[in-house]
Amino acid sequence: MTVRIVTDSTCDLPAETIAHYGIRVIPLFINVGDQGFLDGIDISREEFYTRLPEFPTHPTTAVPSTRQFIDVYQGLADKGASEILSIHISMALSGVVDVAAVSAQETKFAHVTVFDSRQLSLGTGFLVETAAKMANAGSSIDEILHALNDQIMRTRVFAALDSLEFLNRSGRMNRYLAGLGTLLQIKPIVTMYDGQPGSERVRTRDRALKRVIEMLASAGPLERVAIVHSNASEAILAEVRSLAGHLLPEGPILTVDITPVIGAHIGPGAVGFAIVQAA
């Protein structure tokens, strides 16, 4: 039995991790007017965030087609995969899982299990990495799913946004609330846990960063931790590392730029953490 792992470009795993474990990544789409980009292929994250404030129309995002999923699944089957585990961004945030599920039914010669990560960014990525490690070690689909369901309950992502402007532009909040937030210097904090997106509103950037550190401290001992951000400045990242230093393990901390598929909604300058609490 050969198990292969598939995910989508919102998982935010580093390229070297993806290559090391042979993970297949299906890109989502970012559309600006009549111009379309494949996430992670046609436009870099740095370029996207640099251009985001100046785009003539606000970017929209779209899920891959069933044809793209089927081609990946069938290609893996042709190369000897007997089972495929396809792990994707939370159904609460995207329709990727639904498209994957339809595609799985049309795939021949390999059984495809579609799994809702109930997370985003590296919350999904850490699950994908766990699945890939276990698959490479010879674990069965059932054994992997058991581990993933346990890990989901210990996984959280939370970040302080720099502005309400891009939530407003993307249509994720009404214009009156966005204007009020700007007037009062409100900095939203977005959270994700077990498929449930949440939010808090904090006054000023300093208070928002302190609140994110409080959330990290309240999580207790950590199995995994990474800093996630949307093209935040080096000064802000250094401040976050300094504030969180007593809570982080020694050595380099994985720091990743959040996919533009999510960044189109939260805007540049967001910063926070993806964590897995110790078992």
N, C-alpha and C positions, 0 to 999 in steps of 0.2 A: 504494500500500500504506500503510495506516494502522495503526500498532502502538500499543496502549494497555497500560498497566501496572496490575496489580491486586496488592494485598498484604493483610495482615491487621493487626489492631490491635496486635500485639506488636512491630511494627517501630519504634515509638517516634520516628518522624520528627515534627518540629514541624508544626503545622497549616499554617503559612505555606508550608512546603516542599511539602506535599501539595497545597495549593491551586494553587501556582505551576505545578506540573508536571501537574496534572490527574490525579493518582494516585487510584485507587479503593481504599478501605480497607474491608474486611469485618470487623466487630467479632466478637470471641469473647465468650463468656458467663462471668460470674462469679455463682455461686450461693451464697447464704447461707441455709441452711434451705430454706424454700419460696419464698424471694424471689430473683428473678433480675434481673441487671443486664447490659445491653449495655456492654461495655468501651469507655470513652471517650465514652459517650453518656448513660447513666443514672446514672453516679456518677463524680465527679471523682477524680483520683488522690490529691489531698490529703485528701478526705473518706474514701476507702477506707483509707488508711494510718492516719488518725486513729482510725477505728473498728475497725481490724483486731484490736487486742488485746482489745477488748470484745465482739466478735461472739459470740453464744451458741453457735454452732457454727462450726467452722473453714470458711472459704470453699472451695468446689471450683470447678473451671473446666471449660468444655466448648467444643467446636469448633462452628462454624456448621453448619447443615444444608446438604445438597446443594441444596435449593431456594434458599437465600440466594445461593450461588455462581452457580447457573444464572441467577437473576434479574439479577445484576450482569453476568455474561458476555453474556447475551442483550441486556441494555439497551445495552451498549457496541456490540454488533454492529448493533443497530437504529440507532445513531447514526453508523454508518459505519466502525467498526473492522473491518479485514480480518483482523488477527491480534492476539491477546491474550497477554501474558506475565504469568503469575500466580506471584508470588514469596512464599514463606512460611517461617515458623519451621522450624527443623531437625526432620526426622523423628525424630531421637533424643529430642526433647522433647515432641512433640505429633503428633496425627493429622491436622492441618490439610491437609498435602500429599495424604494419601490421599483425603480428602473432595473436595478440589479436583480431583484426577485423575478421580474418578468423574463429577463435575459437568462437566468439560471434554468428556467423551465424549458427553454429552447436549446439548451446546450446538450450535445450528445457525447457519449463515451467517457464522461466524468460527472460525478455527482457534485453539485455546487450547493454549499450552505451559505446563505446570506445572513450576516450578523450586524445588527444595529449596535454600534459602539456606545450609544447614549452619551456621546461626548463630542468634542471638537478639538481641532488643533492637536497638540501633543497628548491631550487626554485620549484621543483616538490613537495617536502614534505609539504611545507606550503599550497599548493593547495589541496593536499590530506587531510590534517588536516581540512581545511575549509569545504571541501565536507563532511567529516565524522561528523563534528559538526552539519552541517545543516541537514544531513540525520537523525542523532539521534534526532534532534528537530522536525522531521516530514516534512521537506521541500520536495518539488517535484523535480524530475530530472531537469525540466525546470528552476526552481528557483535556483538550485545549479549551473547549467551550466551558467546562467546569472552572478552569483557571480564570478565564476571561470574566465570567459572571462574578467570581469572587473579587477580581481586581476592579471591576466597575464600581463596586460599592466602596472602594478605597481611593477612588480617583476624583480629583476636583481640578477645575480650571477657573481662575479668577483674575481679572485685570481691571486696572483703572484707565478709563478713556480720557484723552486730553480734551475732548470737545463733544458736544451733542450735535454738532453741525452735520456730521456724516450720517448719523442715525436719522436725522431729519431729511437729508437729501435722498436717502435710500427708501424713505417711506416707512421706516420702522417705528416712527412716533409722530404724533401730530405736531403741526407747526407751532401752535401756541405753547406747548410744553417746551419745545426746543428754544423758542425765543425767551421764555421765562428762565430756562436754565442758563442761557448765555448771560442774561442780565444779572443773575444772582451768583455767577461763577460756579455753578454746579458742575461737579465732575462725576459722571456716573461710573459705578463699578459693576461690571457684568460678571455673572457667575454661571457655572454649568456643573450639575451633579445629577447622575442617574437619569439623564434624559430631560431634566427640568431646568430650562434657562431661568435665571433670576437677575435681579438688579438691586443696587442701593444707590442713593444719591448723597454725595458728600460735598461740602463747600470747600473750594480751593484745591489746588494741586497737591500741596503739602499734606493736607488732611487725607486726601485720597491715597497717596503713597503710604502714609502711616496706617491707614485702614487695611490696605493690602498686606502689609507686614503683620498686622494683628491676625489676619485670617491665616497667614502662613504659620504663625506661632500656635494658633489654636488647633491646628491639624495634628500636632504631636509628632512623634518620631516618624521619619519619612523613609520609604524604600526607594523612591525616585523623586527627583525635583529638577525642574528646568525653568529658566526665565523665558517667557514668551512676550513678544512685543511687535508693534507695527511701525518699524523704522524709527524707533525712539532714538533720541540723541545719545551719544556716548556719555554725556554728562548725566543724563537721567539714569542710564543703565548702571553707571558707576555709583550713583546715589542709592539705587535699589540694592546693589550688592553690599554696599556699606551698611545700610540699615538692616539688611537680612543676614549679615555675616555670621552672627552668633547662632543662627538657625540652620545654616547650610553646612553640608559636609565639606571636609577639606578637599582641596584640589579644584581643578577647573569645573565650572558649572555650565552645562549645556545651555546655550542661549540661541534662540531661533526667531527669525522674522516670520510673523504669522502670514499665512497664505493671503494673497489679494482677494480671494473669493470671500473671505471673512473681512479682510481689511476694507473692502468697498463699503461695508456697513458701519464699521467702527472707526474708520479713519486712521491717519497716521498719529504716532505719539502714544498709543496705548502701551501699557506695560503691566505685567503680572506674572503669575506662576502656573505651571502645570505640575501637579503633584500626585504621587501614589503613596498613601499612608502605609506604614509598616503593618504587616499582618499581625 
